[in-house]
Amino acid sequence: CLLGAAAQPSRPLVIAVSTEPSTLDGQAVIDRNSRVASGNIFESLLDRGANGQVIPWLADSYKAVNETTWRFNLKKNVKFHNGEPFNAEAAAFSVNRIVDKEYKTQRASYIENIKGAKAVDENTLDVMTDGSNAVLPVQMTQLVMVPPKAAKEKNFGVTPIGTGPYKFVRWDRGREIVLAVNENYWREKPSIKEFAVRVIPDPQTQISALQAGEIDLVLDLLPEQA
């Protein structure tokens, strides 16, 4: 996530990736090239802190109610980029969407033993597990929230909508994905107002573009290139 970035370049910040994402649906795939964009669009109930610890995010708190149920108290007054409210109904939809076997997510290893979820009230969510599951909080750091209405549309993976610090702007197939800051973000807004994820398959071309100042960040450098 670019939330901690401090400097605002004269042009949009540009990040190079070697392969184009197949989708920007944050629940669908696990490849890092997709997450460069989707990780700034979508958020989860829990997250990882600077030291790797599980921390509250879209949930204020959580606890185990019994051996097969975890309860999450959600943040209030959070909205998705399209104005849909983030509440327990949306969170339950998000969990049930990804665990539905017909959805066929590549993130199956992150959701093992999660049976489903239900809204207890407007801001309280229960997540049910298949037997005792002590790692459920860790799993919830990888399960992003999606807006129920928008996520039912066929083009959701092309025009993604989340609660995150950046909103989707456009996807120029074969070239780049552009995101802009979410001016209504529920936390402190990033200082970088816009960034692009540019597809440059050839590593040497990436390096040349970096040296020429055309891009700002290259991922997956070979040791000899570093």
N, C-alpha and C positions, 0 to 999 in steps of 0.2 A: 504494500500500500504506500502511496506517495504522501500520506497525511503529514508526515514529519518533515517533508522537504521545505527548505527555507528560502531558496532564491527563485526569483521570477525572471526567466530569460526574456530577451526581446522578442523571441518567437516562441511558439509552443515547444515544450520539451519533447524530444523525440527519442523513443526507445526502440532499438532494433531487435527483432526476433527472426529466427531462421526459417520457421514454418508458419503458415497461416492457420489460425484456429479453424476447426471444423464448425464450432458453435460458440456463442458467448453465453449460453445458458449455464449459470454457475452450478447447477445441480447435475449437469449431464456428464461432464468429462473431468479428467484429473491432470491433463497435460499443462505444464507450466506456461507455455506460450499463450494459452487461453487465459490463464489466471493473471497474467500481466495486466490485462484489461478487466476481466470479470472480478478480480480481487479488489478492485477499487469501486466497483458498481454494487456488489452484493455484500451483505454482512450476515453474521450468525448470532445466535443468542449468547454464546460464550466465545471467547477468543484466547489467544496466547499472549502473555505479557512479555516484557523484554527478556526475562530470565526463563521463558518457556512455561511459566505457570499458567494454569487456567484462570481466566479473569472474566467477570461479567461484562457483557457488551449490550446487546439489545435486551437482555434480561438483567434486571437489577440484582436478583438473587435466585438461588435454587436450593433444593434439598430433596433427599429421598423420603418419600411418604411411606412407602413400604418396600418389600423386596422387588417388586416389579413396576413401581411407579416413581417417577421423578417429577417434581413440581417446580415450575419456573414462574417467577413474578416479573412481568414484562415492563419495559419502560413505557411511559405514557407520552402521548402527543408526538409520536414519530410517524412519518408518512413516507410512502414510496414515492419515487420520482414523478409518477403520474397522478399523485394525489390520493391514491388508495390508502386507507388507514392501515398502519401496522398494529395489529392487536392479536388476541389469542386465536381468533378465527383464522387470521392470515397465517399465524405460526403453525396451527394445526394443519392447515392446508399444505403448507410447505413440507412438513414432516411426512404427511400421508402421501404426498405426491412422489417424493423420492423413494419411499419404501414400497410403493406399488410396483409389483413385479412386471407389469406391462410397460412401465416407464423405461426400464432397462438402462439404468444409469451405469456409467463406468466407475462410479464411486461406491460400488457395493461393499467393498472391504471396510468402508467408513461407517456403514449403517447396520452391520451384523447385529442381530438380536434386538433390533428396534421393531416393535410391532406396529406402532402408530401413535397418534396423539389426539387429544380432544381439548376443547376450550372449557374451562371451569367457569369463568366469567370473562368480562371484557379484557382483563389484563393478567389472567392466570391460565397457565397451560400445563396440562399433564401429559407426559410422554411415557408410554407403556413399553416394557421390555419383555422379551421371551425368557423368563427366569431372571435370576439375579445378574445384574450387569453393572459392576463397579466402574467401568470405563465410560459409561454414558456421558459424563461431562466432557471428556476428551473428544468423543464422537461429535458432540454438539458444536465444537469449535470448527468442524468441517462441513456442517449442514447449514447452507445459507437459506435465508428467507426470501420468498418470492411473492409478488402480489397475485392474489387468486384470480382476479379477472384477466389481467394481462397475460399471466402464465398459461392460460387456456388457449391463447391464440397460437396459430401455427408458426407465426414469424417471431416468436419470443426469443429464440436463439440468435436471431439476426438483429433485433431491436430490444435488447435486454433492459429490464427495469428493476432496480433494487432500492435500498435505503442508504446506500453508501455515499462517500464524499464526492464521487464523480458520477455524472450522468452521461449516458451514451449520446453521441452526436451523429456520427455517420460511420459507415464501413465501406470504403472503396475497395472492392474485391481485388485481391492480388497486390494491393499497395499498402493501405494503412487503415487503422481504426482510430477514430478521434473521440476523445472524451473531454468534457468541460466540468468545471467545479459545480457542485450542487449548492446553489445559493441558499437553499432552505435546509441545509444539513443540520442535524440535531446536535452535533458536536461542533467544536471549533473548525472552521472551514480551512482547507489547505491554502497555502499562499501561491502555489502554482495553479494558475487559472485554467490551463488547458494542456493536454499532452496527447501525443500520437504514438501508437504502436505500429512501427513500420516493418513490413516484411522484406527482408534482405537475405535470401538463401545462402549466398556465398560468403564465407567468413572473411576472405580478404577484402571483398567489397565493403563489408561492414567496417573493417579497420580503416580503409581508405576514407569512408564517409565520416568516421569519427575524427580522423586526423584533419580532415578538411572542414570540420565544424558543422557538417550537415546534420549530424545526429549527436546525441548527448550520452547515450548509454548503450553498451553492447553486452549481451548476455552470453554465457557459455563460451568464453574465450578458451582456445587451446593454450596449454602452458607456454609454448614458444611465442604465441601472440601477445600474451600478457606482458 
